[in-house]
Amino acid sequence: MSDNVYSVTEIVGTSTKSVEDAIAGAIATAVKTLKHLAWFEIVQTRGHTEDGKVAHYQVVMKIGFLYDSAAA
């Protein structure tokens, strides 16, 4: 296994459907602009209610992406 260097950033995914959909949507968007996305960590899950029902899910996550060693 080689030594790797990662950058970590925080993003927030949202969905009216589910926590899983909020995660998947955030990852799908992140991979469009970040190369070598390697992992994610859920930091916080929250949402809001309307009329006594869950109306929106919000997931704060850290994502790690590998620095391209070829550029070094």
N, C-alpha and C positions, 0 to 999 in steps of 0.2 A: 504494500500500500504506500503510495507516495504522500508527501506532505502537501496539504492543501491550504489555501487561504480563502476565507469566505467574507463577504460583506453581509451585514444584517440590516434590514430596514423593517419598518412597521407599516402595515396597511390595514384598511378596514373594509370588509365586505358587507354588503347589505342585501336583504331579500325580504319579500313579503311572503315567501313560501316556507322556508325552513333554514335552520342553521347550516345544514349541509349545502344548500343552494347558495347561501352567502359565501361559504368557503370556496366552493367550486367556481363561482363567478369571479371572486377576487383573484384566485390562482389563474384562471383563464385570461383575465385581463393583464396580470403581471407578466405572464410568459410572452406576451406580445412585444414587450419592450425590454425585458431582462433576459440575458443569456444565462444558461447554466443554472437555472433555478433548481435548488437541491432539496430543500426541506421547508417545512412551516411548523410553527408552534402557536397554538391558540393561547392568547394572553387573557382575553376577556370576552365574555358573551353577554349581550344585553339586548333589550328590545323595548318596545312600547306597546301599550294597549289602547284599544278604542272600543267603547261600549262593552267592556268586560271581556274582550277577546284579544288574543295576540294579533297585532296589526303589522309588526315589522321586527325583523331580526337583524342584529348588528354584531359582527364578529371582528374583534381586533386580533391581529396575528402578526407575529414576526416571521419574516421569510429570509432564508439564507440563499445566497447565490455565489457560485464559485468564480473566483477571479480567473480569467483566461491566462494560463501560464505561457502560452505562445506569444502573448503580447509583451511579456517581460524581457 
